Amino acid sequence: MSKGAAAKRPTIMEVARLAGVSHQTVSRYLKFNGDGMKPATSERIRTAIEQLDYRPNLVARAMRNRRTGRLAMLLPAGTAVSALELLAGATAAAHEAGYVVEVVTLGGSPQTWAQRALELSDSGLFEGILSLTRMALPAQRPGSVPIVVSPDYDDRMRGVGELADASHMAEIVEGLAAYGHRRFLHVAGDYAHTSARQRRQVYLDTLRRLGLESHGVADCGWSAQAARQAVLDLPPGSGVTAVIGANDLVAAGAMRGPGSAAGRCRRT
């Protein structure tokens, strides 16, 4: 929006004139969403706001009462499919509590992220800030906007902590064993990711615990084509009857390979 367009934004005084009330009444309507007002007065203000397309100045509102109805979620740059589900859940939970969530991508080096979080805390635009990656924050000032750190991703947007939990790998192996499978192939992910390393280890540990056999581990680096090739490369008589994929992508690739083993590929 140009500076000229920004200057033409309607003011609270214009809303008040159109609605035939004082600007204090409009301010009270905005603050309490019309609660406690006469229905006719509330309706006139609502109509005036819609006609003028009035948008409250969030910074000014925050300076008055520290309420903006906005929360910030901080993420490192990168992509992670798991983030979509996490953000959807956070957004829904915030909405139920009367807030909206804005995602802020952290640029620069990890050493600068704490300072960025503090700047956002001081901006007056948010009522709370959640960082989904590690950062070393100094002691927060009394009365400042709270910053909560939940280290779900590392500085390259790779899942850590609960997102890297591999316990379900054991459940999958146990379930397949209950169906009579005894020899497995694991198509693994990129070992730069904690999740890939842990899923590989739990796969091997579970096989040893149950006395089952592993034909091997194919290092696929999250590549569907590499997973498909791993199944294609299974020699005749390998004895593999179940393939376990480290994620949906490699599992889908393995299922494109020929043979009965590909048909029983499971993801983790």
NORPE-V434916 format. One record per helix or strand. SS is the DSSP state (A for helix, B for strand). FROM is the first residue (numbers start at 1). TO is the last residue. If there is no record, write none. Layout:
BEGIN
ss: <SS & SS>
from: <FROM & FROM>
to: <TO & TO>
END
This chain:
BEGIN
ss: <A & A & A & A & A & B & A & B & A & B & B & B & A & A & B & A & B & A & B & A & A & B>
from: <3 & 12 & 23 & 39 & 58 & 70 & 81 & 100 & 110 & 128 & 146 & 159 & 161 & 167 & 183 & 194 & 213 & 224 & 242 & 248 & 260 & 266>
to: <7 & 19 & 32 & 52 & 65 & 76 & 96 & 106 & 122 & 133 & 153 & 159 & 164 & 178 & 188 & 210 & 219 & 232 & 245 & 255 & 263 & 267>
END
